Amino acid sequence: MPAIIDQVVAITGASSGIGEATARLLAARGAAVVLGARRTDRLDRLAADLRAAGGRAVTRATDVTRREDLERLVDLATSEYGRLDVLVGNAGIARTGPVADLDVAGWTQMIDVNLVGVLHGIAAALPVFRRQGHGHLVTTVSTSGLKIVPTQAVYAATKNAVRTLLEGLRQESTDGVLRTTAVSPGYVRTELADWIDNAEVREQVRQDMERLAIAPEAVARAIAFAIEQPEDVEIGEIVIRPTVQG
Ligand SMILES: NC(=O)c1ccc[n+]([C@@H]2O[C@H](COP(=O)([O-])OP(=O)(O)OC[C@H]3O[C@@H](n4cnc5c(N)ncnc54)[C@H](OP(=O)(O)O)[C@@H]3O)[C@@H](O)[C@H]2O)c1
């Protein structure tokens, strides 16, 4: 699939799960990948793996709640590889639980990572995309925002805020420079549930993942599909869930 060869793709949340699988797939198909997350030991191991297999990969410690970290990640792409073709805004957390738990700290964290983190990526990448005359924002949202279920209200709200944001940006960007894609996975087998504070909800999500979830590579393939389209084709939304998920 020639369209991915030589693309420069920055990925946030590349240290595990969907971000890691996306990095592996795109690097194997010839993209230069620029990997951001907070756990730099994992990022460095991943980049070493990719380079050992003949791929091109660099890393930078990135906390998406810090605007300057996204700027440094985008700077790394342009200084190392000359441009940035795609930003995959994938970093996310799920501090799920009933609203009645009043987990204000968890809500704030989800808003900071899942929404403000994506905005920081847009703020860093958009000027580069405009200067280059092209660019693609791919963002991992969720089916949680499509079928609203108990315990996921605030998480779903952050994901739907991003969905709305991307559609608004798309409406403002019909000059052909920018493409936006919102990818909505259902249950995917990753570490996402490990960080849920509410023990009962964490156990339930782990069991659901065990029972239902698809591999992160499936989402990586969906992201690759959006990226490899010709410049005049924009895949706005992709919903990808286990066949057995209700
Ligand atoms: N798994 C699912 O069922 C599912 C379903 C729908 C949507 N999603 C979405 O998919 C995305 C990826 O999640 P995943 O399922 O692959 O889970 P994961 O394995 O836990 O990966 C989450 C990634 O986000 C990064 N991250 C978290 N907070 C960050 C921060 N402040 N700054 C930078 N990076 C941060 C983590 O890296 P560090 O901890 O190293 O920073 C990690 O690389 C998320 O947006 C999630 O909401 C997942």
The ligand as an SDF file (V2000), in Angstrom:
LIG
                    3D

 48 52  0  0  0  0  0  0  0  0999 V2000
   -9.1930   -0.5260   24.9390 N   0  0  0  0  0  0  0  0  0  0  0  0
  -10.4200   -0.2060   24.6200 C   0  0  0  0  0  0  0  0  0  0  0  0
  -11.3560   -1.0150   24.7800 O   0  0  0  0  0  0  0  0  0  0  0  0
  -10.7130    1.1450   24.0110 C   0  0  0  0  0  0  0  0  0  0  0  0
  -11.9740    1.3500   23.4550 C   0  0  0  0  0  0  0  0  0  0  0  0
  -12.2730    2.5870   22.8970 C   0  0  0  0  0  0  0  0  0  0  0  0
  -11.3300    3.5920   22.8990 C   0  0  0  0  0  0  0  0  0  0  0  0
  -10.1140    3.3770   23.4570 N   0  0  0  0  0  0  0  0  0  0  0  0
   -9.1550    4.4950   23.4340 C   0  0  0  0  0  0  0  0  0  0  0  0
   -7.9770    4.0670   22.8110 O   0  0  0  0  0  0  0  0  0  0  0  0
   -6.8970    4.8970   23.2320 C   0  0  0  0  0  0  0  0  0  0  0  0
   -5.7000    4.0160   23.5600 C   0  0  0  0  0  0  0  0  0  0  0  0
   -5.9980    3.2590   24.7120 O   0  0  0  0  0  0  0  0  0  0  0  0
   -5.6330    1.7000   24.8440 P   0  0  0  0  0  0  0  0  0  0  0  0
   -6.8980    0.9680   24.8840 O   0  0  0  0  0  0  0  0  0  0  0  0
   -4.5840    1.3520   23.8780 O   0  0  0  0  0  0  0  0  0  0  0  0
   -5.1000    1.6810   26.3650 O   0  0  0  0  0  0  0  0  0  0  0  0
   -3.6250    1.6420   26.9880 P   0  0  0  0  0  0  0  0  0  0  0  0
   -2.9180    0.3920   26.6020 O   0  0  0  0  0  0  0  0  0  0  0  0
   -3.8180    1.9470   28.4370 O   0  0  0  0  0  0  0  0  0  0  0  0
   -2.9120    2.8570   26.2690 O   0  0  0  0  0  0  0  0  0  0  0  0
   -3.1290    4.1960   26.6680 C   0  0  0  0  0  0  0  0  0  0  0  0
   -1.9670    5.0120   26.1910 C   0  0  0  0  0  0  0  0  0  0  0  0
   -2.2180    6.3860   26.5490 O   0  0  0  0  0  0  0  0  0  0  0  0
   -1.0390    6.8890   27.1660 C   0  0  0  0  0  0  0  0  0  0  0  0
   -1.3340    7.9800   28.0840 N   0  0  0  0  0  0  0  0  0  0  0  0
   -2.1530    7.9830   29.1640 C   0  0  0  0  0  0  0  0  0  0  0  0
   -2.1070    9.1890   29.7680 N   0  0  0  0  0  0  0  0  0  0  0  0
   -1.2300    9.9530   29.0480 C   0  0  0  0  0  0  0  0  0  0  0  0
   -0.7510   11.2860   29.1550 C   0  0  0  0  0  0  0  0  0  0  0  0
   -1.1350   12.1070   30.1480 N   0  0  0  0  0  0  0  0  0  0  0  0
    0.1410   11.7260   28.2490 N   0  0  0  0  0  0  0  0  0  0  0  0
    0.5570   10.9190   27.2430 C   0  0  0  0  0  0  0  0  0  0  0  0
    0.1490    9.6570   27.0790 N   0  0  0  0  0  0  0  0  0  0  0  0
   -0.7460    9.1810   27.9850 C   0  0  0  0  0  0  0  0  0  0  0  0
   -0.3880    5.7050   27.8330 C   0  0  0  0  0  0  0  0  0  0  0  0
    1.0260    5.9170   27.9190 O   0  0  0  0  0  0  0  0  0  0  0  0
    1.8360    6.3540   29.2300 P   0  0  0  0  0  0  0  0  0  0  0  0
    1.1130    5.8020   30.4230 O   0  0  0  0  0  0  0  0  0  0  0  0
    3.1820    5.7400   28.9840 O   0  0  0  0  0  0  0  0  0  0  0  0
    1.8780    7.8580   29.1900 O   0  0  0  0  0  0  0  0  0  0  0  0
   -0.6640    4.5970   26.8160 C   0  0  0  0  0  0  0  0  0  0  0  0
    0.3300    4.5820   25.8330 O   0  0  0  0  0  0  0  0  0  0  0  0
   -7.4330    5.7350   24.3840 C   0  0  0  0  0  0  0  0  0  0  0  0
   -7.7400    7.0330   23.9310 O   0  0  0  0  0  0  0  0  0  0  0  0
   -8.6950    5.0010   24.7910 C   0  0  0  0  0  0  0  0  0  0  0  0
   -9.6370    5.8580   25.3960 O   0  0  0  0  0  0  0  0  0  0  0  0
   -9.7820    2.1750   23.9990 C   0  0  0  0  0  0  0  0  0  0  0  0
  1  2  1  0
  2  3  2  0
  2  4  1  0
  4  5  1  0
  4 48  2  0
  5  6  2  0
  6  7  1  0
  7  8  2  0
  8  9  1  0
  8 48  1  0
  9 10  1  0
  9 46  1  0
 10 11  1  0
 11 12  1  0
 11 44  1  0
 12 13  1  0
 13 14  1  0
 14 15  2  0
 14 16  1  0
 14 17  1  0
 17 18  1  0
 18 19  2  0
 18 20  1  0
 18 21  1  0
 21 22  1  0
 22 23  1  0
 23 24  1  0
 23 42  1  0
 24 25  1  0
 25 26  1  0
 25 36  1  0
 26 27  1  0
 26 35  1  0
 27 28  2  0
 28 29  1  0
 29 30  1  0
 29 35  2  0
 30 31  1  0
 30 32  2  0
 32 33  1  0
 33 34  2  0
 34 35  1  0
 36 37  1  0
 36 42  1  0
 37 38  1  0
 38 39  2  0
 38 40  1  0
 38 41  1  0
 42 43  1  0
 44 45  1  0
 44 46  1  0
 46 47  1  0
M  CHG  2   8   1  16  -1
M  END
$$$$
